[in-house]
């Protein structure tokens, strides 16, 4: 049977079924007695098995069949859902995903699954697979070969520096497996699981994904932070079957030299540009070419000049009554808009690839801390510039770990407080204007104002008199100060006084901001505002007195004209009725202290309704000038932090217009 014509359908549906199994397994762990969930998982697995067998992928069919047997035992009440059962199914899913990806890349999708199949058979019978093979400490006497120290980026280096101040040590470990190791990825996973109980892994070589897939020769290296001694770190690793040797050394480095090396390395960064041909045979992976990021930046900079010249041509053509010129300029505008979209799309990727790592991480942390935590992800499809995506992962890890460790209370504490035993963390991303917001919200204990305030005064960050003038949210911001920690004890999850100030520095280095909203006993929201880094944006030009401002169209709901009698006042704030909702009004002339010029009194007020998430505000302007695509230019170092201004642009007539950041004006 010729199956090539069905391959694309097979790949798409396989991924859908695997994602469905993954999502439902997480649900099953929380509701182990819900047979409806088991039946959903069984149906997806059964369909995948049938498709695989039909297409001739016997390894996938065999592994799925064994996983199906385990599920069949569960739905017939012959097997109880336990952590071991969930873990082995997750491992099977990872193997199946790898094999499907292999087929997508034009390979045969084959993989040695014998040991995993054996473990599934043991689980099916209700037996426990012995993953331990206690070894003599004599193994530690093997002389290790010399291993070069891994290079670290500035963020990782700063974490290590601050860890040292808290008596947390940095180590480099090289773990070697035996030559006859059958399931390297599984052994590596067990190594990480053991290490995460006594410290934190901050870098690996090769990447974690490659290690857990078994895509390495015999050994892998990692950078590890812990308060434990070297011997105490090695001891649990030697209890893992097929771990032959563990070489461990204390980190030695010079911060400035490493940072310089990282800076030089970063210059060689590149991205992959997808090229999907109209026709292709027997290779269903997207064709890509590697393009240096600097080339894309150069292309974008050149195109910015085209946009400025296009605006200039539009102004000139309006002053010359020449139909041919007008038609040509209009056509140039349409073509350049399409070019602009393509160029900007080259750098944009979904934040989903960062968010996807967190469900499993939350699951592991919750188990380690004996807490019950549900993670909800909203807006994973939100797109962000590739360079920002590459940098934001580590800060998010620290913030989520902080919420898990300090935010969410123990189940018994939550119960006493009248809360559900299961805590909730929401990871949310959304666009607002020319920015992306990422929020980590938890329904935990919130931030104790008195505790933070006392610590800040003790450290000399604020005075007692100053503390009395601060709001709860302003006090909460103090936990982002260098080395700040109110933890009563040191934990391996967080609480070392390491991380949150580094998180703030990293986010600010990306031209972003971080803010905190908290209510004691109710929870906290850590909100990160990041620029899209879109250099060319669509705006509405408005006039305020003699000044021209640009408001990003992506922030605008609509524009309205209000009679003076329709503007009301509440608690000293101008407000308006917008579709049954009372929203505040902000006059741009007052915000930016625009000099008042004598002008004819208008019967109407021009209002621009802008949004930030679910919040709305009306901006009062003098008049609307029309839509315009503009080039966003930074204000530079000396003017970089002007309230509610994100940049400036040059208009077609040579006038400079400031670009408003509506998010700063919405409360």
Secondary structure, DSSP 8 states (H G I E B T S, - for coil): ---GGGHHHHHHHHHHHHHHHHHHHHHHHH-TT-HHHHHHHHHHHHHHHHHHHHHT-HHHHHHHHHHHHHHHHHHTTSS---HHHHHHHHHHHHHHHHHHHHHHTTS------HHHHHHHHHHHTT-----B----GGGGGS-----------HHHHHHHHHHHHTT-EEEEEEEEE-TT-S-HHHHHHHHHHHHTTTSEEEEEES-HHHHHTT-SSSEEEEEEEESS-HHHHHHHHTTBTTEEEEEEEE----HHHHHHHHHHHHTT-EEEEEE--S--SS--S-EEEEEEHHHHHHHHHHHHHHHHHHHHHHHHHHTS--HHHHHHHHHHHHHHHHHHHHHHHTTEEETHHHHTTHHHHHHHHHHHHT--EEEEEE-TT-EEEHHHHHHHHHHHHHHHHHIIIIIS--HHHHHHTTS-SSEEEEEEEEEETTEEEEEEEE-S----HHHHHHHHHHTTSS-HHHHTT--HHHHHGGGGSTT----SS--SSS-SS-SHHHHHHHHHHTT-EEEEEEETTTEEEEEEEEE---SEEEEEEEEETTEEEEEEGGGEEEEEEEEGGG-EEETTEEEEEETTEEEEEEEHHHHTT---------SEEEEEEEEETTEEEEEEESEEEEEEEEE-B---STTTT-TTEEEEEE-TTS-EEEEE-GGGG--
